[in-house]
């Protein structure tokens, strides 16, 4: 999990209690009203994928991978997207995201 995140994202955290002002600002900007909420953003701050609520580790990792694959897809990197979608189905076939990943691999 940690390796996937550090290799694919620049993680940032805004804690609802520790930094209430920033949480309010970003919450309004990205329409976040619930924690935990994980946003996958491009370098310009455009949202590509969103996760809300708690998930077990395998499902959380699969959702992060699915979001990363969607980022490639939306940027027109179809071969990369297909590879990433198939990684979800190959490595985490029992995760809730596997069926969606298989669909998007075919679309890619």
N, C-alpha and C positions, 0 to 999 in steps of 0.2 A: 504494500500500500504506500508506504513512505517513498520508496524508490520510484514508483509510478508518478506520484505527485511531484516529486522534485525534478524528475526528468521531463515532465510535460507542462508544468505550471510554475508560476511564481505565487506561492501561497501567501495570503494575507488574511488576517482575522480581525474582525471588529466585534468586541464583546459588548453585549447589550447593557450590562451593568458597569463594567470597567470603563467604557468609553461611550456613555449614553448619547452624547452630542454627535459623535461620528456615526453611531448606529442610526440615529434619527435621520441624519443627512443622507447616508447611503440607503437607508430603508426607503426614504421618499424617492430618491433617484432611481432605485431599482425595484420599487414596489415590493419590498420585503416587510412582512408583518409577522413572521413566525421564525422561531429558532428551533433547531438549526436549519439554516438555509445556506446552500452552497451554490455559488454562481461561477460558471466558467465564462470568462470574458476574453475578448481579443485584446491586443495591445492598445486599442483605442477606447476600451471600456465598453464595447458593444457586447451585450449578453448573447452567448451562443447556446447555453444549456443551464438548466436550473434543477436542483434537488432540494426537496423540502422534507423535513422530518428525519427521524432516526432510522437507520438501516443496519442490519448485521454486516459484518466486514465484507463478506463475499459479494453481497448485493450492492454495498456501497462502492466497492472497487469496480464492479461491473457497470454501475451507473456512471462513474467517473470516466471509464473507458468509452462507454457509449457516447457521452457528451464530447469527449475528445475526437471521436470518429465523426460525429456530426459537424464539428468545427471544420475538419478537412473537407467533408462533403459540401458544406455551404460555401467553402472557398474554391470549389471546383477541382479539388485534388482527389479525384474519384478513385484512383488506384490506391492511394494512401488510406482513404476512407474505407474502402473494401477490406484492406488488410486489417485495419483497426477493428472494424465490425466483426470480422472473422476471429480475431483474437478473443473477443468476448465469448463467442460460441465455443471456441476450442478450449479455452482455459477455464471458463466458468459456465459450463453448459447447464447447470442447475439453477443459476441465478435468474431472477425474474426478468432481467434485461436481455437474456439470451435469445428469446423469440423475436423481440424487436430488432436486435442486432443482426439476426439471420435475414430478416426481411430487408433491412437497409443494406446489407452486404449484396443481396441480389439486385437491389435498385442501383447500387454503385457500379 
